[in-house]
Amino acid sequence: MATFDAVLVGSGINTLTAAALLAREGWGVCVLERSDRLGGAIRTEADYTLPGFTHEVLSSWHPLFTGSAAYAELGDELHRRGLEYANTELPTATAFPDGGAIFLRTSLEANVAELDRFAAGDGAAWQRQFEQFMANADLAFGVLGTELWSAAGLGLGQRLLRRLGRHGLLDFAGHALSTCRDWTTSTFRAREAHGLLAPWVLHTGLGPETAVSGFMTQVIACAVQLGGMPVPVGGVRLVEALAGIVRDAGGELRVDAEVERVVVSGGRAVGVVLAGGETVAASRAVVAGVTPTQLYGALLRESDVRADIHAAAARFRYGRAAMQIHLALDEPPRWKGPEGERLARTAIVHVTPGLDGVSRAVNEAERGLLPAEATIVAGQPCAVDPSRAPDGKWIVWIQLQELPAGPVRGDAAGELDVGDGTWTEELRESYADRIVARLGESLENLASATLARKVLSPVDLETLDCNLVAGDIYAGSCALDQNLLWRPFAAAPGHRTTVEGLWHVGASTHPGPGLGAGSGYLVAKELTRPPLPRRLFAKLPGRS
């Protein structure tokens, strides 16, 4: 029986980051991945649509990672192992049905001028919100980068109180709970500004009417201005580089290794059993990068945890589903309208009528309907990394984040027969036809330039990654009762479980979805933190 200091279940961004950090500290680590490749939702496929076209099948953009604490610590080692990022000064824009467009750039001055194009004073409002946010950015990002259910979380609260005072703290908390609609409409006059920012709440698993969506809109807006929209040159090298750190330190990474059960003895996690019966022992920690329903409903026995936790995990809710559409084009796109040239150089273009369009599509999806006019996330990786396609060719990476897990209520447009609400191949392709036709209203050469297409329905997404339950790419609803202090759920918040030595990471845990590696980083740092007596001794006079 192989024995390691830590056994990590799954190989997504959080478990790989935790494994790399632990391995650097001298831990013997073993990463076990059930599929045939490492990376979880980071999945690059060469020749996916046609020979020479390299597609990011699921996630594609890495601004959260390049701005993370994990990247700050591991970046040099990752780059020595071949990771290289390309970036752009045109990270995102919104294209409207009338041919107009508005852009968010990596320059404060440019963004001030851009917003003033649509309403005098909106530029000043942008600068004001940016400066106010940055004045307390350490606190805002601290909320997303701290183990909230811990002494560190208490310390963050005390720091907030000392800096802001009692009334300031209440104002900060209330502001953080605001919705995207309330924040955008009270801050900016122009509907175009609302339409620029509102689609970004979808990337956090929220909707524009959801609590905390206003705070997350500000976080993303400021982060995009500061960091752009980086992509790894050539694709999956982030996974390869993280795995390289583990291997170089003597760690082990195994694919086609499905974990069937976490072994608990005397109230402590001591290893895992694989589907074939092999046991892999863990002397110090088991780190599970899975959903709560997998962890408590499959990997742990009912007798391993309290009944209330087991019941709460069974009630864990998943959010809206997603769809991916990948297009290989014979030539670069020709966007319609006066801003067509700039749109062709933009990393991510949201195609939507605006704030009300996003809100309507979210509402339809959450009621079990196929949205009549879903927000189209049109990613253009070749605008940042031309190596993704042959010379003169192009890739369009489309993501839809406003779909029902099953369209049991029908089609909001009244056009498609949804049958019994199951995502069949026919329904998948029919809905993709609608989306591509809509995008073609903004891209004049889309139909004539398209060489090949591949579509992934919610069912296909879960088949690729079991953490994407029913196509939920954010591994759980991010409604307030399953967010921040309460993620994954109130009975078992944070990353330390009630089973000693068992830790929970991944998008289902705080700080939630995205490629920021936050939960993996937090757990690795907690596991490698010196014991309290040693920390106190280090603070004595004369010690360093």
Helices and strands as residue ranges (DSSP letters): E 2-9, H 13-24, E 29-32, E 44-46, E 54-56, H 63-66, H 69-80, E 85-86, E 92-95, E 101-104, H 108-116, H 122-135, H 137-145, H 151-176, H 180-187, H 191-197, G 198-204, H 213-227, E 231-232, H 237-248, E 252-254, E 259-265, E 268-274, E 279-288, H 292-294, I 295-299, G 302-304, H 307-314, E 321-329, H 340-343, E 348-351, H 355-366, E 369-370, E 376-379, G 381-383, G 386-388, E 394-403, E 410-411, H 425-440, H 446-449, E 450-456, H 458-464, G 469-471, G 480-482, G 484-486, E 502-504, H 518-527, H 532-538
